[in-house]
Amino acid sequence: MPIRPSDGPIDRARYFFDIHDGAHQRDDAGTECADQQGAALEAKRLLSAIAVDEVPKDAERQTITVVVTDEEGHAVYSAALTFVGTWLLR
């Protein structure tokens, strides 16, 4: 099988995943991803992992946002999850 250029080593870039959930948690370490699409996928995974533990306990609404920035500090992607609970009995 011939070797294509894409079969070589992948240049990975570092992306930072800041979390906003009523408080701001800055990601100072970052995570290496193959490209922006990989960073977006990582943001979605992170968001769903946070949502497992961050169910609102004292309110019926909460939004959790992950903002992805590149190594130069430019925001490249944002993902948000909103929880809304509504009482049906009065």
N, C-alpha and C positions, 0 to 999 in steps of 0.2 A: 504494500500500500504506500503510495507516495506521501511524503510529509508536506503538509500545507503550512503556510506561515502561521495560521491560527493554532497549529498544534504545538507551537513553541511556548516558552514561558509567558505567563500573563502578567502584564504590568498592573499591579494593584495600587489603588489609591486609598488614602485614609479618609473616612467620613466620620462626622461627629453627630450624635443623636441626642439632642436636647429634649427634655421632657417637660411639658407644661400640664399640670393637673391641679391648678389652684396655687401651686408653688412652682418655682422654676428650678430644674435640676440640670445643670450644665455638664455635658460630657467632655471632660478634658483629655481622656485617653484616646477615644475614637476606635474605629474598627476598620480593618482593611477589607475592601470589597473590589470585585473585578471591574465594576463600572457603576454608573448612576442607577441602572436598572437593578443591579445587585443591592445597592444601597436602599432603594425603594422597597425591595423585598425584605431586607433586614428591618426596616422601619415598621413594616406591617407585622412581622413576627414579634418584634419588641412590643408593639402596641397591644397585640392580643395577649402576650404574656403578662403585661402590666394589668390588663383588664381582669385577669383571673383573680388577682389579689386586691384590686382597688375598687371593689364594689362600694358605692356610697353608703355609709352607715347612718349618717344623720341628715341626709337630704334625699330628694328624689331625682335630682339632676346632677350630672357631672360630665364634663368633657375632658378627655385626655388627648393631648396633641404631641406628636413627635415631629420635630423640625430637624431635617438633615442638612448639614452644611459640609462643604468640601474643605480641603486643606487651606484654601485661601479665605475661608470665612463666608463664602457666598452660600445662601440658602438655595438648595437644589430640589428639595422635595418636602412635602408636609403631609402627614396622615393624621386623622382625628377619629376618635370614637366617642360617641355621646350615649350616655345611659340616661333614660327617662323612665321613671316609674310613675304610674297613675293609679290612685285608689279608685276602685269601681263601686265600692259600697259606701253609703253615706249614713 
